[in-house]
Amino acid sequence: MLFSSLLFIFQFLPIFFVLYYFAPVRFRNLLLFLASLFFYAWGEPRFVILILVSILINYLAGYFIQRYDRNEKIRITVLVLSIIYNVGSLTFFKYSNFIIENINYIFNGTIRPVNIPLPLGISFYTFQIMSYTIDVYRRDTKAEKSFINLGAYLCMFPQLIAGPIVVYTQVSEKLHKRSYDLKEIEKGLQIFILGLGSKVLIANNVGGLWNDMAQIGYAKLSMPLAWLGLLSYSLQIYFDFNGYSLMAIGLGKMLGFDFPQNFNFPYISKSVSEYWKRWHITLSTWFKDYLYIPLGGNRKGKLRTFLNMFIVWSVTGLWHGASWNFVFWGIYFFVLLSLEKLFLKKWLEKNIILSRIYTILAILLGWMIFAITELKDIGIYFGRLFSLNITNDWVYYLRNYGIVLAIGILLSTPFLKKWYDRQENKVLCNLLLLLIFLLSIAYLVDAAYNPFLYFRF
């Protein structure tokens, strides 16, 4: 069930919120837990048991880690076993065929691929539940006594499938006690509508241009059209994922939770280092807190620092997908971040205009590696970007997509947000939101193209 679907907006949400707000406070987590399982089962009924098993194993892990607080051997054993289960489950469902393909390639083997569908959201909810057991082990939080509360945390439908990645310590207090303010509910609804508009009106429309690139054939693209296609994908994935995150944050507010910000206008960055402080913030934070720092961070010398960075960015790439292009995408950013750490960052700080040009080019080329699965196709597309083959094929696509591209570029900056935040005329703002909502619904009524790109991760 997609957030940007008529079924979710006009059936699931109204029924759920009527039940939720009128339910006694002590039953609201149970209702949220059951509704979230229903939400997930609508698209993946066979994998509901997988989530329940994950909750049970990590619930027991947290219990035993805290129960044997003075026995470090038991604590570390339980933690390691829970991590083995969590990472093993993710590896089995997401990376089995990737591992088989590489074994066959290296050893000229004939192992048959396995027919294992990828459970929705497994990369996201696995990281979330791992943060819980790790934080209990670190004594950063108490183990959750209620299975229902832990289930509500992990399965909470606003962020179950595609984030933001919410660690347990960020919501534990409100899992046990939260208040409901009409202003917060209204604010949550406004954020949801802005996310819906981002996803439906911009991402869905601009994404058509990138799809056209593959249909034309990368080898046939002129240089201007290749860059135009890459720009369209960059806008599509931003407004697609940021739109989903905004909808999740808005729904969270309506439930009484404050989910962390996931995007902060990443395309205005002046370096790749800054970009990764603005893009998918919750994922970057998770890797920093639960992988980079435990590996030693930057505390054990330069060589170890770069090794830790290499590990983190290789895993970051692999987290996004079971394909070598994702691994190379992660390594690509490791190289750029390493160069910035060594010397480039100081130069960029002195050249504001060049720093923005460099960052945008770095991001665009990164999305090329990310979006194209076959390595040979990446080489072809890269060649077209610098082919000096300038024909007028791009004019047709600019005519068709120019307006939505311009709107997307404008909304990628904080200019309109600052204007919106300054407005004292709330009637005007509400009318604008109503227009965005109605246009989004009109699009959904008639549209057949409505993907969420990050669902496949």
N, C-alpha and C positions, 0 to 999 in steps of 0.2 A: 504494500500500500504506500503510494508516494504522497508526500506532503502536498505536492502540486497536482492533486487529483480531485475531481469533484466528489468522489466517494469519501475521501478523507475530510474535506472541508465542510461538506453539507450533511454528512451522515455520522461518521465516526466522532468528529470533534464535538458537535452539539450534544450528542447523546452522552459522551464521556463527561463533558464538563457539567452538565445538569446533574448527573449522578455524583460527580466528584464534589461539587460545592454543597450539595444537600446531604451528603453522607456525613455521619458522625466523624469527628476528627480522628478517633482511634482506628477507624476502618479505611482511612484514605490511602495509606500506604498499600494495604491489601488490594484496594480497588485499582490503584495505579499499577501494581504488580500484575494483576490479572488482565487489565486492559492492555498493558504493554505486551504480554504474552499473546493475547489475541491479535494485536497489531502485527507482531512478528509472524504469527502462524498464518496470517492472511496471505503472505507471500512465500513463507518457508515452513509449512506445518511439520515436515519431517525432522526439522532441526531444532524444534522447541526443546526436545529432550536433551540436546547437546548443551543448550544454555542452562537448563535446570541442573544437569550434572556438573557444569562449571561452577554454578552457584554453590552447590552442595560441597564439592571438593574444597573450594576456597573458604567456605564458611567453616568447615571442620579444620582446615589449616589455620585459620585465624584463631579459632578456639584453642587448639592445642599449643600454638605458639605462645599465647597468653597464659594458658593454664600452667605450662612448664617454664615460666618466666626465668627461673633461676637455673635451669638446665640448658646450657647453650648447645650442647650436643643434640638434644631433642629438637630445640628451636630451629637450628640450622638444617637438620634433616628434614623436618616438616616443610620448611621453606623451599628447600631444593626439590623435594618431591612435588610440591604444588607448581613450581616453575617448570619442571619437566613435563607435568601434565599439560599446563597451559601452552607452552611452546610446542610440545609434541603434537597437541591437537591442531594448533595452527599450521604446523609443518605438514601434517598428514593431509589435511583438507586443501591447503593452498599450494604446497610445493612438491607433492608426490610426483606428479608428472614432470615437473621441471628437473627434479633429481634423476628420474628415470631417463629422461632425454639426454642428460649430460653423461650419465653412466654409459648409455648406449653409444654415444658419440666418442667418448674417450677410449672405451674398451671394445668398440665395434660389437656391442651386445645386441641382443634381440628381445629385451624385456618389453613386454607389452604395456602400453599406457593403461592406467586404471580410470574407470569412469566414475569420478568423484566430483559431484557438483560443489561449488564453493558456497558455503553458508553465508547469507547476507550479514555484513557487519562484523564478521569474525575477527578481523584485524583490529577493529576499534574496541569491541567489548573484551577481547583477550588482554589488551594493554590496560584497560580500566581495572579489571579484576586482579591483574598482577600487581598493580599499584597498591591495591588494598592489602594483600598479604605482605608485601614488602614493607609497607608503612607500619603494619602491626608488628612485624619483626623488628623494625627500627625503633619501635615504641613511640612513633609519631602520632599514633592514634590507638584507641582501645578497640579490641575485637568487637564486632557487632554481635549482640546477643540474639537478635531476632533474624531468623532466616528470611522472613517477609521483607524486613527493612533492607537487608542486603540484596534481595531479589529485586526490590523496587529500584535500588541504586543502579544495579547492573542493567536491568531491562527497561529502564525508563524510556518510553517510546520516543520522546523528542530527540534524544542523542544516541539511541541504540544502534542505528544502522550506519551512520556516517559522521558521528561526532557532533560537537566538539568532544575531545577526550577529557572527561571529567574525572579527576581522581577523587577517591573517597573522602579525603580530608576537606575537600572543597564544599561538600554537601552534607557531611555527617551530622552537623548541628541541626540543619533544617530537615533532615530525615526524621528527627525526633520531635522537633517543634518548629513550626513555621506559621507565619501570619499571612493574612490575605488582605491586601489593600486595593481598593478599586482603582486608585491611580496606577499601581503597579500592574494590575490586570490590563488596564487601558494601554499602558506603555508596552506591555508584552504583545498585545494585539497589533499595535502600530509597528513594532519590530517585525512581527510575523508577516504583515502585509508588505513591508519593504523587502523582506527576503523573498516573498512570493513573486513580487514584481521583478526583482533581480533575476530570479531563476527563469520565469516564464517569458517575460517581455524582452529580456536582453540575451541571456545565455541560449535559450532555445532558438532565437532568431539568428543570432550571429553564428551559432554552431553550424548552420546550413552551409556557410561558405567553406568551412574546413572540410566538411563531408564532400563537397564538390571537388576538392583537391585530389582526393583518392580516386574519385570517379573519372576525372580527367586523365589521371596518371601522372605521377610525380615527374617523370622524364619529359613530359610535354609542357611543363609549366615555364612561363617566362620568369625572369628575375623579379619584376614588380609583383606578379601574381603570387609567386612563392612567398614573398615577404607579407603580402596581404593575407594569404592563407594562415601564415604563422601568427600574425596579429589577431586574426579572428579566433584561433584556438586559444590564445592567451587570454582573450576576453571571455571566451566561453567557459573555460575551466574556472576562472576567477569568479564570475557571476553565478556559475552553477554551484560551486562549493561554498562560496560566501553566502549565496542566497539560502542554501540549505542550513548553514550555520546560524544565520539570522533567524530563520524560522524556528530552529531548535531553541535558540536563546529566548525568543519571544514566547514560545510555548512553556519553556521553563519558568519564566516570570509569572505566567498565568497559573502555574502550579504552585508558586511560592518559592522557587529556587532561583539562584543567581548563577548561571553558567558562565564560565570564563570567555572572554573575547577570543575569537579565533583568527580574525583578519583585521589589519589596521592599515589600509591603503598601501599594500606592498609595492605597487608599481611606481610610487613616487620616491622609492629608495635611492640613495646616492652610493650604495655599495651592495655587494652580495651579502655581506655580513648583516647590514641593516635589513635587507630584504627578508632574511630568514628570522628576523625578530618581528616581522610584520605578517609573514605568510604562515598559515597553519600553525599558529602560535602554540596551541595545546600539544601538538605532536613534537615540535621542537623542544618544548619544555619537558615533555615526558622523556625524550632521549637524553636530555641534559641531566635530569634528576635521577634517572633509573639506569643509565648506561654510561654516559660520558664521565660523570663524577665518580661513580663506583670503580671505573677503570683507572681512575687516578687523575682525570681532568688534565689541567695544566700544571699540576703540582710536582711532577717528577721529571722535569727537564724538557727541552725542546723536542728531542727525538721521540720520547714517550708521548708527548702532547700530540704530535702529528700522527703517530701510530693510533692513538685513541680516536683522533678525528677521522682517520681512514676507516677504522672499524665502524664508528657511528654512522658515517655517511654511506658506507656500503650497505649496512643493515637498513638504513633509512630508504635507500633505493629499493632494496629487496622487499621491504615492508609494503611498498606500493604495488608490487606485482611479481609474479613468478616468470620473469623474463630478463634476459641479459641487458636489454635496453634500459630497464629500471636500475639495474646495478651500475651501469655506466653513467646513467643520469646522476646517481648519488656520488660516484667517484668524480664526475665532472665538477660538481659543486665543492667537493673536498679540495680539488686542485685550486679552484678560484679562491676559496676561503683561506687556503694555505698561503697563496701568493699575497693576499691582502694582509694576512697576519705577519708575513715576512717583511714586506716593504710597500705593497701597493696601496694599502689603506691610507698611509700618510700622504701619498701623492694625490689620492682622490679627494682628500679633505681640503686640498689647496686649489682644486679645479672643479668647481661646482657643476658647470655645464658639461664638461667632459665626463665627470663622474656619473651623471644621469644617463648620458649616452651609452657609456660603458655598461652600466647596470641593466638598462633596457635590452641592449644587444645580448648580454649574458643570459638574461631571463628568456628571451625569445629563442635563442639557440638551445637553451636547456629544455624548453617545451618541445622543440623538434625531436630531441632524443627521447623525451618522455612519451610523446604521442605516437611515434612510429615504432612498431614492434620489431620489424625485420631490420637487421643491421645494414643490409645492402640497400634497403630503401632509405635509410637515414643518410647513407653516403650519396645516393642519387639526389635527395632533397637538398642536402648541403651544397652539392654542386650547382643546383639550380639557383640557389640564393646568391651565388657569386659568378653566375655564368655570363653576365653582360649580354644575355639574350633578352633584348627589350622589344617586345611586340605590344600590340594594343589589346591583348586578350583580357588584361586586368580592368579595362574600362567598363566592360559589361558588368563585372562583379562589383566594382566600385559604385556603379549606378544603382545596382540592386541592394547593396548592403551598406552604402556610404553613410546613411543616416543613423542606422543602429550602431555602426562602428564609431561614429562621432559621439553619440550618446554614451556608449560604453567607455570611451576614452575620458569623457568629461566626468562620468560617475566613478571612474577609477581614482579621481583626485578628491580631496576633502572640500572642494569649493562649495558644492551644493549642500553638503552636510552642515557646513558652517552657517550657510544662509538659513537652512531649516532650523538649526538650533537657536538662531537669533530671533526667529519670528515670535512676536508676541500675539499675533492674530492666530489663535488656535483654530478658529473656524476655517481659515484658509488652509491650514495644514491638514485638517481633517477632511476637507473637500478634496485635497490633493491625494490623500491616502485612499479615499473612496474611489476616486478616478482610477488609481493604480489597481485597486482590487477589482473593479468592474472590468477593466481592460484585460486583466489576467484571467478572469473567469470567462470572458468572451473568447479569449485565445484557447483556453482549455476545452471549451465546448466544441470547437471546430478543429483542434490540432490533433495530429497523429504522432508528431515528434515531441516526446517529453521525457528524455532520459535524465538520469542523475549519474554523472561521470564517475563520482567517487564510490558508487555502490559496488563497483567491481573490485575495489581494494579491500 
